[in-house]
């Protein structure tokens, strides 16, 4: 498949999801169902969606409900509390906060000014037909990614790891325990790779449920011990991009990989986890000099 055709294919798949979300704002949105509509694996769907649309499915649905509420405020006299409930808010106060955050004005004040601030406050890359249906969207892509990505083929390899559950930025203690275990066993050498397996996207997973494995590469002799487990990283083709700078900006690099490079690559993500390879240590490296490779598994070419 040609790269231009792949980009158009990704566009049409995400557009199907946008239309489904818009038509089912009052229903529970299942990640697996949306991934199936887009013909992506659930693992990679939300990353591609956010990379191309610019917001997660959850963020999009919340915004669309608030925009619908704004239209109701502008065009009718339905009580604000009833509109708030229809937008998914059980408390008037929480609806007011969310509405003010999006539009810069309270619902009551918005109704008084006739909604004049609405479209000034909410720039959108989603285009609507007359009647309100989604017609198309403009991907948050530049067409040609500035990221330099290399496709690497690797053999499977083993890692020792400790699972962290919680926000990614709080995984430091897990790394400390892993290194305290590995050091006395002489498992940290020049050839050892330190990597993190990222299972969840903070944009759609509650912080307390995010899963992350702090890993070091090991040989076949090392066995699980205590909280330290062992797993195998699958072999195959991977798209590998380099992130330079603070870990706080890693999410920007991930968005560029999934929102720009993957749709233009002619390849499909494989249904296995992504991971990060840390090329230097944050303990003794200035934030601007940190280097991280991000690895995305690719499905075999048919």
HUMO-V555579 format. One record per residue. N is the residue number from 1. RES is the residue in three letters. OMEGA is omega in whole degrees, -180 to 180 (* if undefined). BURIAL is 1 if it has 24 or more other C-alpha atoms within 12 Angstrom, else 0. D_CENTER is the distance of its C-alpha to the mean C-alpha in Angstrom with 1 decimal. Layout:
# HUMO-V555579
N | RES | OMEGA | BURIAL | D_CENTER
N | RES | OMEGA | BURIAL | D_CENTER
This chain:
# HUMO-V555579
1 | UNK | 180 | 0 | 25.5
2 | UNK | -176 | 0 | 25.6
3 | UNK | 179 | 0 | 22.6
4 | UNK | 178 | 0 | 23.4
5 | UNK | 179 | 0 | 23.6
6 | UNK | 180 | 0 | 20.3
7 | UNK | 178 | 1 | 18.6
8 | UNK | 179 | 0 | 20.7
9 | UNK | 177 | 1 | 19.8
10 | UNK | -180 | 1 | 16.0
11 | UNK | -178 | 1 | 17.0
12 | UNK | 180 | 1 | 19.2
13 | UNK | 178 | 1 | 16.9
14 | UNK | 178 | 1 | 14.2
15 | UNK | 177 | 1 | 17.4
16 | UNK | 180 | 1 | 18.6
17 | UNK | 179 | 1 | 15.6
18 | UNK | -180 | 1 | 16.1
19 | UNK | 179 | 1 | 19.8
20 | UNK | 180 | 1 | 19.4
21 | UNK | -179 | 1 | 17.3
22 | UNK | -178 | 1 | 19.9
23 | UNK | -177 | 0 | 22.7
24 | UNK | -178 | 0 | 21.7
25 | UNK | -178 | 1 | 20.7
26 | UNK | 180 | 0 | 23.2
27 | UNK | 174 | 0 | 22.0
28 | UNK | -178 | 0 | 19.5
29 | UNK | -179 | 1 | 16.4
30 | UNK | 179 | 0 | 15.7
31 | UNK | -179 | 1 | 12.4
32 | UNK | 178 | 0 | 14.8
33 | UNK | -180 | 0 | 17.0
34 | UNK | 178 | 1 | 14.5
35 | UNK | 179 | 1 | 13.4
36 | UNK | 177 | 0 | 17.1
37 | UNK | -179 | 1 | 17.8
38 | UNK | -176 | 1 | 15.5
39 | UNK | 171 | 1 | 17.0
40 | UNK | 171 | 1 | 13.8
41 | UNK | 178 | 1 | 13.5
42 | UNK | -177 | 1 | 11.5
43 | UNK | -175 | 1 | 9.8
44 | UNK | -174 | 1 | 8.4
45 | UNK | -173 | 1 | 8.6
46 | UNK | 178 | 1 | 5.6
47 | UNK | 177 | 1 | 3.9
48 | UNK | -180 | 1 | 7.4
49 | UNK | -178 | 1 | 7.8
50 | UNK | 180 | 1 | 5.7
51 | UNK | -177 | 1 | 7.2
52 | UNK | -177 | 1 | 10.4
53 | UNK | 180 | 1 | 10.9
54 | UNK | 177 | 1 | 9.7
55 | UNK | 180 | 1 | 8.5
56 | UNK | 177 | 1 | 7.0
57 | UNK | -180 | 1 | 9.8
58 | UNK | 179 | 1 | 11.1
59 | UNK | 179 | 1 | 11.5
60 | UNK | -179 | 1 | 13.0
61 | UNK | 179 | 1 | 15.4
62 | UNK | -180 | 1 | 16.4
63 | UNK | -180 | 1 | 17.2
64 | UNK | 177 | 1 | 19.1
65 | UNK | 179 | 1 | 21.1
66 | UNK | 177 | 1 | 22.1
67 | UNK | 176 | 1 | 23.1
68 | UNK | 177 | 1 | 25.1
69 | UNK | 179 | 1 | 26.7
70 | UNK | 177 | 1 | 27.6
71 | UNK | 179 | 1 | 29.3
72 | UNK | 178 | 1 | 31.2
73 | UNK | -176 | 1 | 32.3
74 | UNK | -170 | 1 | 33.5
75 | UNK | -177 | 0 | 35.4
76 | UNK | -179 | 0 | 36.8
77 | UNK | 178 | 0 | 38.4
78 | UNK | -178 | 0 | 36.4
79 | UNK | -178 | 0 | 36.2
80 | UNK | -179 | 1 | 33.1
81 | UNK | 179 | 1 | 32.8
82 | UNK | 177 | 0 | 32.7
83 | UNK | 179 | 1 | 30.1
84 | UNK | 180 | 1 | 27.9
85 | UNK | 179 | 0 | 28.3
86 | UNK | 178 | 1 | 27.4
87 | UNK | 177 | 1 | 24.1
88 | UNK | -179 | 1 | 23.2
89 | UNK | 180 | 1 | 24.7
90 | UNK | -179 | 0 | 27.6
91 | UNK | 179 | 0 | 28.7
92 | UNK | -177 | 0 | 30.0
93 | UNK | -179 | 0 | 29.0
94 | UNK | 176 | 0 | 25.3
95 | UNK | -180 | 1 | 25.4
96 | UNK | 179 | 1 | 27.3
97 | UNK | -179 | 0 | 24.9
98 | UNK | -180 | 1 | 21.8
99 | UNK | -180 | 1 | 24.1
100 | UNK | 179 | 1 | 25.4
101 | UNK | -177 | 0 | 22.0
102 | UNK | -172 | 1 | 21.1
103 | UNK | 179 | 1 | 24.7
104 | UNK | -176 | 0 | 26.4
105 | UNK | 180 | 1 | 29.2
106 | UNK | 178 | 1 | 30.1
107 | UNK | -179 | 1 | 30.5
108 | UNK | 179 | 1 | 34.2
109 | UNK | 178 | 0 | 34.5
110 | UNK | 179 | 1 | 32.3
111 | UNK | -178 | 1 | 34.8
112 | UNK | -178 | 0 | 37.7
113 | UNK | 175 | 0 | 36.6
114 | UNK | 177 | 0 | 35.8
115 | UNK | -176 | 1 | 32.1
116 | UNK | -176 | 0 | 33.0
117 | UNK | -167 | 1 | 30.0
118 | UNK | -172 | 1 | 27.3
119 | UNK | 172 | 0 | 26.4
120 | UNK | -175 | 0 | 27.0
121 | UNK | -172 | 0 | 24.4
122 | UNK | 173 | 0 | 21.6
123 | UNK | -176 | 0 | 21.0
124 | UNK | 175 | 0 | 19.0
125 | UNK | 179 | 0 | 18.1
126 | UNK | -176 | 1 | 19.0
127 | UNK | -174 | 0 | 22.7
128 | UNK | 171 | 0 | 24.9
129 | UNK | 172 | 0 | 28.2
130 | UNK | -176 | 0 | 31.3
131 | UNK | 171 | 0 | 31.0
132 | UNK | 180 | 0 | 27.4
133 | UNK | 179 | 0 | 25.6
134 | UNK | 180 | 1 | 22.6
135 | UNK | -176 | 0 | 24.2
136 | UNK | 172 | 0 | 21.5
137 | UNK | 177 | 1 | 18.6
138 | UNK | -178 | 1 | 18.3
139 | UNK | 176 | 1 | 15.1
140 | UNK | -179 | 1 | 13.6
141 | UNK | 180 | 1 | 15.1
142 | UNK | -178 | 0 | 18.3
143 | UNK | 178 | 0 | 19.6
144 | UNK | -177 | 0 | 20.2
145 | UNK | 176 | 0 | 17.7
146 | UNK | -179 | 0 | 19.3
147 | UNK | 174 | 1 | 17.5
148 | UNK | -176 | 0 | 20.0
149 | UNK | 178 | 1 | 18.7
150 | UNK | 175 | 0 | 21.1
151 | UNK | -179 | 1 | 21.2
152 | UNK | 175 | 0 | 22.7
153 | UNK | -177 | 0 | 24.3
154 | UNK | 172 | 0 | 24.8
155 | UNK | 176 | 0 | 26.8
156 | UNK | 175 | 0 | 25.5
157 | UNK | -175 | 0 | 25.9
158 | UNK | 175 | 1 | 26.2
159 | UNK | 168 | 1 | 24.5
160 | UNK | -175 | 1 | 25.6
161 | UNK | 170 | 1 | 23.0
162 | UNK | -178 | 1 | 22.6
163 | UNK | 172 | 1 | 19.9
164 | UNK | 175 | 1 | 18.3
165 | UNK | -176 | 1 | 17.0
166 | UNK | -179 | 1 | 15.7
167 | UNK | -179 | 0 | 13.7
168 | UNK | -175 | 1 | 12.9
169 | UNK | 180 | 1 | 15.4
170 | UNK | -178 | 0 | 18.1
171 | UNK | -177 | 1 | 18.3
172 | UNK | -180 | 1 | 21.4
173 | UNK | 178 | 0 | 24.0
174 | UNK | 177 | 1 | 22.7
175 | UNK | 179 | 1 | 23.1
176 | UNK | 180 | 0 | 26.5
177 | UNK | 179 | 0 | 27.6
178 | UNK | -179 | 1 | 26.5
179 | UNK | 176 | 1 | 28.4
180 | UNK | 176 | 0 | 31.4
181 | UNK | -174 | 1 | 31.6
182 | UNK | -175 | 1 | 31.3
183 | UNK | -179 | 0 | 33.7
184 | UNK | -179 | 0 | 36.9
185 | UNK | 178 | 0 | 36.2
186 | UNK | -179 | 0 | 36.0
187 | UNK | -179 | 1 | 32.6
188 | UNK | 180 | 0 | 31.3
189 | UNK | -178 | 0 | 32.8
190 | UNK | -177 | 0 | 32.1
191 | UNK | -178 | 0 | 30.6
192 | UNK | 177 | 1 | 28.2
193 | UNK | 175 | 1 | 24.5
194 | UNK | -177 | 1 | 22.2
195 | UNK | 177 | 1 | 18.7
196 | UNK | 177 | 1 | 15.8
197 | UNK | -174 | 1 | 14.1
198 | UNK | -175 | 1 | 10.5
199 | UNK | -170 | 1 | 10.3
200 | UNK | 178 | 1 | 7.7
201 | UNK | -179 | 1 | 4.4
202 | UNK | -179 | 1 | 6.6
203 | UNK | -178 | 1 | 5.7
204 | UNK | 178 | 1 | 7.2
205 | UNK | 178 | 1 | 9.3
206 | UNK | -176 | 0 | 12.4
207 | UNK | -176 | 0 | 13.0
208 | UNK | -179 | 0 | 16.1
209 | UNK | 180 | 0 | 14.5
210 | UNK | -178 | 1 | 11.9
211 | UNK | -178 | 1 | 13.5
212 | UNK | 177 | 1 | 14.2
213 | UNK | 172 | 1 | 17.2
214 | UNK | -169 | 1 | 19.3
215 | UNK | 165 | 1 | 21.3
216 | UNK | 180 | 1 | 24.3
217 | UNK | -177 | 1 | 25.8
218 | UNK | 175 | 1 | 29.2
219 | UNK | -173 | 0 | 32.0
220 | UNK | -176 | 0 | 33.4
221 | UNK | -175 | 0 | 35.8
222 | UNK | -178 | 0 | 33.3
223 | UNK | 178 | 0 | 33.0
224 | UNK | -179 | 0 | 30.9
225 | UNK | -180 | 0 | 32.5
226 | UNK | 179 | 0 | 31.9
227 | UNK | 180 | 0 | 28.2
228 | UNK | 180 | 1 | 27.5
229 | UNK | -180 | 1 | 26.4
230 | UNK | 175 | 1 | 26.3
231 | UNK | -180 | 1 | 24.0
232 | UNK | 174 | 0 | 23.9
233 | UNK | -177 | 1 | 21.2
234 | UNK | 173 | 1 | 21.6
235 | UNK | 179 | 0 | 23.4
236 | UNK | 180 | 1 | 22.8
237 | UNK | 176 | 1 | 21.2
238 | UNK | 168 | 1 | 18.1
239 | UNK | -175 | 1 | 16.6
240 | UNK | 177 | 1 | 17.1
241 | UNK | -177 | 1 | 16.2
242 | UNK | 172 | 1 | 17.5
243 | UNK | 179 | 1 | 16.0
244 | UNK | 178 | 1 | 19.0
245 | UNK | -174 | 1 | 19.3
246 | UNK | 175 | 0 | 18.0
247 | UNK | -179 | 1 | 15.3
248 | UNK | -177 | 0 | 14.3
249 | UNK | 179 | 0 | 13.1
250 | UNK | -177 | 1 | 11.1
251 | UNK | 178 | 1 | 7.8
252 | UNK | 179 | 1 | 9.8
253 | UNK | 177 | 1 | 10.8
254 | UNK | 179 | 1 | 7.6
255 | UNK | 179 | 1 | 7.0
256 | UNK | 179 | 1 | 10.7
257 | UNK | -175 | 1 | 10.7
258 | UNK | -176 | 1 | 8.6
259 | UNK | -176 | 1 | 9.9
260 | UNK | -173 | 1 | 13.3
261 | UNK | -177 | 1 | 14.6
262 | UNK | -179 | 1 | 13.5
263 | UNK | -178 | 1 | 14.9
264 | UNK | -169 | 1 | 17.9
265 | UNK | -172 | 1 | 18.6
266 | UNK | -178 | 1 | 20.4
267 | UNK | 177 | 1 | 18.6
268 | UNK | 174 | 1 | 16.4
269 | UNK | 174 | 1 | 13.9
270 | UNK | -177 | 1 | 15.9
271 | UNK | 175 | 0 | 15.1
272 | UNK | -173 | 1 | 15.1
273 | UNK | 169 | 1 | 12.9
274 | UNK | 174 | 1 | 11.6
275 | UNK | 178 | 1 | 13.4
276 | UNK | 175 | 1 | 14.4
277 | UNK | -175 | 1 | 18.2
278 | UNK | -173 | 1 | 19.7
279 | UNK | 174 | 1 | 22.6
280 | UNK | -170 | 1 | 24.3
281 | UNK | 180 | 0 | 24.5
282 | UNK | -179 | 0 | 23.3
283 | UNK | -177 | 0 | 26.6
284 | UNK | -179 | 0 | 28.8
285 | UNK | 175 | 0 | 26.7
286 | UNK | -176 | 0 | 26.2
287 | UNK | -178 | 0 | 22.6
288 | UNK | -177 | 0 | 23.0
289 | UNK | 180 | 0 | 24.3
290 | UNK | -180 | 1 | 21.5
291 | UNK | -179 | 1 | 20.3
292 | UNK | 171 | 1 | 17.4
293 | UNK | 174 | 1 | 16.9
294 | UNK | -174 | 1 | 13.5
295 | UNK | 178 | 1 | 14.4
296 | UNK | 180 | 1 | 12.9
297 | UNK | -179 | 1 | 15.5
298 | UNK | 177 | 1 | 17.2
299 | UNK | 178 | 1 | 19.3
300 | UNK | 178 | 0 | 23.0
301 | UNK | -178 | 0 | 24.5
302 | UNK | * | 0 | 26.8
